Amino acid sequence: MAKITYIEHNGTEHVVEVANGLTVMEGARDNNIPGIEADCGGACACSTCHVYVHADWAEKVPAKDDMEEDMLDFAFEPDPSRSRLTCQIKVTDALDGLVVQMPEKQI
């Protein structure tokens, strides 16, 4: 289990515990966190679960694969070093304390 902080674009923080094996997107969905739409349900077929990983965590989350990299091209204002799709980040104990911030909008 990992505590993850989701920060809405307006600055509102939500700190929730997410079970290992789930994705960061599922943690947001299961806890009704606004700002992560997840239209494709986690299939990496859209970019509506896009977030900016806090700079302190950018090198600690698992690397992006080619499919995620391609989908991020469709995200709103992607940041090459910090943008991630939350459906592609599996929760482990190593992610305890992860902080992600939602963009202004999902597209």
C-alpha positions as CSV (number, residue, x, y, z in Angstrom):
1,M,0.0,0.0,0.0
2,A,1.3,3.5,-0.9
3,K,0.1,6.9,0.1
4,I,-0.3,9.0,-3.1
5,T,-1.0,12.7,-3.2
6,Y,-3.1,13.9,-6.1
7,I,-3.1,17.6,-6.6
8,E,-5.9,19.2,-8.7
9,H,-5.0,22.0,-11.0
10,N,-6.5,24.5,-8.5
11,G,-4.2,23.2,-5.8
12,T,-6.6,21.0,-3.9
13,E,-4.7,18.0,-2.5
14,H,-6.1,14.5,-2.0
15,V,-3.9,12.0,-0.1
16,V,-5.2,8.5,-0.4
17,E,-3.8,5.0,0.2
18,V,-3.7,2.9,-2.9
19,A,-3.2,-0.9,-2.8
20,N,-0.2,-2.5,-4.4
21,G,-0.9,-3.8,-7.9
22,L,-3.4,-1.2,-8.8
23,T,-2.5,1.7,-11.0
24,V,-2.3,5.3,-10.0
25,M,-5.3,5.9,-12.3
26,E,-7.3,3.2,-10.5
27,G,-6.4,4.8,-7.1
28,A,-7.8,8.1,-8.4
29,R,-10.9,6.5,-9.8
30,D,-11.6,4.4,-6.7
31,N,-11.3,7.5,-4.5
32,N,-13.3,9.9,-6.7
33,I,-10.4,12.2,-7.3
34,P,-11.5,14.9,-9.8
35,G,-9.2,15.7,-12.8
36,I,-8.4,12.1,-14.0
37,E,-11.1,11.1,-16.4
38,A,-9.6,7.7,-17.6
39,D,-12.0,7.5,-20.6
40,C,-10.4,4.3,-21.9
41,G,-10.5,2.6,-18.5
42,G,-6.7,2.1,-18.3
43,A,-6.0,0.6,-21.8
44,C,-3.5,3.3,-22.7
45,A,-5.7,4.2,-25.6
46,C,-6.3,7.9,-24.6
47,S,-4.6,10.6,-22.6
48,T,-7.3,11.5,-20.2
49,C,-5.4,10.2,-17.1
50,H,-2.4,12.5,-17.8
51,V,-0.6,14.0,-14.8
52,Y,2.7,15.8,-14.0
53,V,4.8,13.7,-11.7
54,H,6.4,15.9,-9.0
55,A,10.0,16.6,-9.9
56,D,11.2,14.7,-6.8
57,W,9.6,11.5,-8.2
58,A,10.2,11.9,-12.0
59,E,13.3,9.6,-11.9
60,K,11.7,7.2,-9.3
61,V,8.7,6.0,-11.3
62,P,9.2,3.2,-13.8
63,A,10.2,4.4,-17.3
64,K,7.6,5.1,-20.0
65,D,7.2,2.5,-22.7
66,D,6.7,3.4,-26.4
67,M,2.9,3.2,-26.3
68,E,2.6,5.6,-23.4
69,E,5.1,8.0,-25.0
70,D,2.9,8.0,-28.2
71,M,-0.3,8.6,-26.2
72,L,1.3,11.5,-24.3
73,D,1.5,13.3,-27.7
74,F,-2.3,13.8,-27.4
75,A,-2.2,15.1,-23.8
76,F,-2.8,18.7,-22.8
77,E,0.5,20.5,-22.5
78,P,2.7,17.5,-21.9
79,D,6.1,18.0,-20.1
80,P,8.7,15.7,-21.6
81,S,10.3,15.1,-18.2
82,R,7.3,14.9,-15.9
83,S,4.2,13.9,-17.9
84,R,2.8,10.4,-17.3
85,L,-0.3,8.5,-17.9
86,T,-1.5,7.2,-14.5
87,C,-2.9,4.0,-16.1
88,Q,0.7,3.0,-16.8
89,I,2.1,3.4,-13.3
90,K,1.6,0.4,-11.1
91,V,1.6,1.0,-7.4
92,T,4.2,-0.6,-5.2
93,D,5.6,0.1,-1.8
94,A,8.4,2.0,-3.6
95,L,5.8,4.7,-4.7
96,D,4.8,5.5,-1.1
97,G,4.7,9.3,-1.0
98,L,4.3,9.8,-4.8
99,V,2.9,13.2,-5.7
100,V,1.1,13.9,-9.0
101,Q,-0.6,17.0,-10.3
102,M,-3.4,17.2,-12.8
103,P,-3.1,19.5,-15.8
104,E,-5.6,22.3,-16.4
105,K,-7.8,19.9,-18.5
106,Q,-7.8,16.4,-20.0
107,I,-8.2,16.1,-23.8
